[in-house]
Amino acid sequence: MGIFYKVPICEVTWGSPEFRDVARALSAGPARDAVPDLTAYLEREFGGRAILVNSGRSALELALHRIRQQSHEPYPSVLTPSLICQAVPDKIVASGLTPVFYDVSPDLAPSVDSLTRAVGTDTIAVVFPYLYGKVVHADDVARMCKQAGIALIEDCAASFLLAYPSGGLSGTHGDYVIFSFQRGKTTVAGGGGALVDRTGAGDGNHQLGNWTPSELRKLYLSKITFMLEEVFLKTGYLIHRTTGLPEDFVRSTIEQIREIAPLDATLVLTQMQRWPEILASRTRVLQRYASNLTGTPQLQLPQCRDGGFAARVFVKFSRPIALRPRPHEWTSSVADFMRKKGIEVHMPYYPVHRMPEFAQYAGPELPVTDELYQSLLEIPSQPSLRDDQIDYVCESLIQAVPA
């Protein structure tokens, strides 16, 4: 593939407005009204009380602590898919709760049937995530949770500004709604998240940490590292290989619960103004992939069944293409072939129920999860992709099938 990928996976759609926001924050500070403006938008669109924090993880932790405080069960459980970021079950355990895993559907959406079967007498909450920006109907889950007295955490970390299939923004069904503005999300600020609490049960006992002026300066400087890693890919790669990138302050503080940085709120608002353009470009990319792969039964776009949408795109092969003995270890001749062709590809989440640290929480079999994590391959899907790049990726995928 040479030194650089011909078609990288780039999860950031920044342009001159975002660069001006960063430059302004480094020189004179960010806009002072960004945090209250974003808070007002979330409360207007989603109802309840919006709390802006430094990450989606922090938002989830706040929600779980509030749910735990309201429960009198000795060891209450929270349902979550296994095919999810490990941070979710980590936060469940850290909050004194027991994770119970349920399956996903073949289109990478949470399986409502598996979720329903997993509900027990000790279940106090359900995490219902829109994995990789695959939004599905949540009406039935919300109705079931309400009837059973179970809190619904609608995990919209990967679906901010995306709509339900029936219309209306995702995030309007949960008792608690989680948003994230970090890497790999629909709207990327490099940091930041939000919790919308519709329960009206009070603020709980969790206090948000404040950034000191020195920490804010480090956070704003860390945007340079972020841009080198996510925007100026070739320059960042060369610096990383020669001198090493500076510390990313956002990543080093991600496990702390802090208020959102004003710059992150500013960047979210800036990208929201361009969202219709970004969404249209993402839709064009998906349609081009779907058209090119039609007639190749060994390759499917599971998230795009029936015209579905996804923020990050996976191709499903008709057989396993990877050997994944442990979370961060894998081998795949197909992935190697694609990278030799100069195309960056990624693997999906490793199932949490297969991780040694969560073996004690193993429950019923999760057949779809166990199949998908070894037969999926993430491909570039950024809005900036040209038609010829999409065509090249598709041609390479078809060539990779016999590999």
LINRA-V503505 format. One record per pair of residues at least 24 apart in sequence whose ideal C-beta (glycine too) atoms are under 7 Angstrom apart, sorted by the first residue. I is the first residue (numbers start at 1). GAP is how many residues later the second one is. Records with the same first field share a line. If there is no record, write none. Layout:
BEGIN
I = GAP ; GAP
END
This chain:
BEGIN
1 = 338 ; 339 ; 340 ; 341
2 = 340
4 = 230 ; 233
5 = 337 ; 338 ; 339
6 = 336 ; 337
7 = 335 ; 336 ; 337 ; 373 ; 382 ; 385 ; 386
8 = 225 ; 336 ; 372
9 = 335 ; 337 ; 369 ; 371
10 = 223 ; 372 ; 374
11 = 172 ; 173 ; 177 ; 219 ; 371
12 = 176 ; 218 ; 219
13 = 265 ; 369 ; 370 ; 371
14 = 217
17 = 253
18 = 249 ; 252
21 = 242 ; 245 ; 246 ; 249
22 = 201
25 = 195 ; 238
26 = 194
30 = 232 ; 233 ; 236
31 = 235
34 = 228 ; 231 ; 232 ; 235
35 = 225 ; 227 ; 230
37 = 232
38 = 227 ; 230 ; 231
42 = 152 ; 154
45 = 124
46 = 125 ; 126 ; 131 ; 150
47 = 151
48 = 148 ; 149 ; 150
49 = 148
50 = 144 ; 146
51 = 143 ; 144 ; 146
52 = 142 ; 207 ; 208 ; 213
53 = 140 ; 141 ; 142 ; 155 ; 204 ; 205 ; 206 ; 207
54 = 137 ; 138 ; 139 ; 199 ; 204 ; 205 ; 206 ; 207
55 = 125 ; 127 ; 136 ; 137 ; 138 ; 199
56 = 101 ; 122 ; 123 ; 124 ; 126 ; 137
57 = 30 ; 34 ; 197
58 = 135 ; 199 ; 200
59 = 119 ; 120 ; 134 ; 135 ; 136
60 = 28 ; 31 ; 118
61 = 30 ; 34 ; 196
62 = 133 ; 144 ; 195
63 = 90 ; 113 ; 115 ; 132
64 = 27 ; 28 ; 31 ; 33
65 = 30 ; 139 ; 141
66 = 135 ; 138
67 = 57 ; 58 ; 84
68 = 27 ; 28 ; 29
69 = 135
70 = 131
71 = 53
73 = 49 ; 51
75 = 47
76 = 46 ; 48
77 = 43 ; 45 ; 46
78 = 46 ; 47 ; 49
79 = 36 ; 39 ; 40 ; 44 ; 47 ; 48
80 = 47
81 = 29 ; 48
82 = 269 ; 270 ; 271 ; 284 ; 287
83 = 48 ; 265 ; 266 ; 268 ; 286 ; 289 ; 290
84 = 45 ; 47 ; 265 ; 268
85 = 264
86 = 266
88 = 39
89 = 263 ; 269
98 = 263
99 = 259 ; 262
100 = 261 ; 263
101 = 251 ; 252 ; 260 ; 262 ; 265
103 = 263 ; 264 ; 265 ; 266
104 = 264 ; 265 ; 268
105 = 263
106 = 196 ; 262
107 = 27 ; 195 ; 196 ; 198 ; 201
108 = 24 ; 26 ; 194 ; 195 ; 206
109 = 25 ; 27
111 = 257
112 = 28 ; 29
115 = 26
116 = 28
118 = 245
119 = 29
123 = 27
124 = 26 ; 27
125 = 25 ; 26 ; 28
126 = 24 ; 26 ; 27
127 = 26 ; 28
128 = 24 ; 25 ; 26 ; 27
129 = 26
130 = 25 ; 26 ; 28 ; 29 ; 40
131 = 27
132 = 26 ; 171 ; 178 ; 179 ; 180
133 = 25 ; 26 ; 29 ; 53 ; 177 ; 178 ; 179
134 = 169 ; 174 ; 176
135 = 24 ; 27 ; 28 ; 29 ; 35
136 = 29
137 = 27 ; 28 ; 29
138 = 35
139 = 34
142 = 31
151 = 24 ; 25
153 = 25
157 = 28
158 = 27 ; 28 ; 153
159 = 27
160 = 25 ; 26 ; 27
161 = 25 ; 26 ; 111 ; 114
162 = 24
171 = 25
175 = 24
181 = 83 ; 87
183 = 47
184 = 128
186 = 125
187 = 81 ; 84 ; 85
189 = 75 ; 78 ; 79
190 = 33 ; 36 ; 60 ; 74
191 = 59 ; 70 ; 73
192 = 68 ; 69 ; 72 ; 73 ; 76
206 = 51
208 = 49 ; 50 ; 51
209 = 47 ; 48 ; 49
210 = 49
211 = 47 ; 48 ; 50
216 = 45
218 = 31
219 = 30 ; 31 ; 42
220 = 43
222 = 26 ; 27 ; 28
278 = 105
281 = 102
282 = 29 ; 101
283 = 26
285 = 96 ; 98 ; 100 ; 105
286 = 27
288 = 99 ; 102
289 = 24 ; 101 ; 105
292 = 98 ; 99 ; 102
293 = 101
296 = 102
298 = 103
299 = 98 ; 99 ; 102
312 = 66 ; 69
313 = 65 ; 66 ; 68
314 = 34 ; 62 ; 63 ; 64
315 = 62 ; 64 ; 82
316 = 59 ; 60
317 = 58
319 = 56
320 = 54 ; 55
321 = 54 ; 56
322 = 25 ; 52
324 = 26 ; 49 ; 50
327 = 28
333 = 70
334 = 43 ; 66 ; 69
335 = 42
337 = 63 ; 66
338 = 58 ; 62
341 = 55
343 = 37 ; 50 ; 53
344 = 36
345 = 32 ; 33 ; 34
346 = 32
348 = 24 ; 25 ; 28 ; 30
349 = 24
END
